[in-house]
Amino acid sequence: LIPNDNGLYDMSGNVYEWTHDTYTASLGTGATTDPVRENDSSRVIRGGYWKNYPHYIRSAIRNGSVPTNQGGGIGFRVGRTAP
């Protein structure tokens, strides 16, 4: 296996992954991250999922969804420090 640019393995193409960031359609000039506002309902999902076209399966892809949304294309990844 070959790691991605962040040194992580096998991170794209399984399911969109939830983040804690608040989704805004436009980040604005110079913005590199989404804001975190606890009371907003729309959260960022990243990474594409198994049903997307290949050009959508990358970590830079971001969309918004409400946390109550359920389906086969949204999930989360459990990680741990290597022993």
Residue pairs with C-beta under 8 A, 6 or more apart in sequence:
1 9
1 10
2 9
3 9
4 11
4 12
4 59
6 59
11 47
11 59
11 77
12 47
12 48
12 57
12 58
12 59
13 47
13 48
13 49
13 50
13 52
13 57
14 47
14 49
14 50
14 75
14 77
15 47
15 49
15 50
15 72
15 73
15 74
15 75
16 45
16 46
16 47
16 48
16 49
16 63
16 65
16 73
16 74
16 75
17 45
17 46
17 47
17 74
17 75
17 76
17 77
18 43
18 44
18 45
18 67
18 74
18 75
18 76
19 34
19 43
19 44
19 45
19 46
20 36
20 43
21 33
21 34
21 35
21 36
21 43
21 44
22 34
22 35
22 36
22 37
22 40
22 42
22 43
22 44
23 34
23 40
23 42
23 43
23 44
23 62
23 63
23 64
23 65
24 34
24 35
24 64
25 64
27 33
27 34
34 44
34 62
41 66
41 67
42 64
42 65
42 66
43 64
43 65
43 66
43 67
44 62
44 63
44 64
45 62
45 63
45 64
45 65
45 74
46 59
46 60
46 61
46 62
46 63
47 57
47 58
47 59
47 61
48 56
48 57
48 58
48 61
49 57
49 72
49 73
49 74
50 73
51 72
51 73
65 74
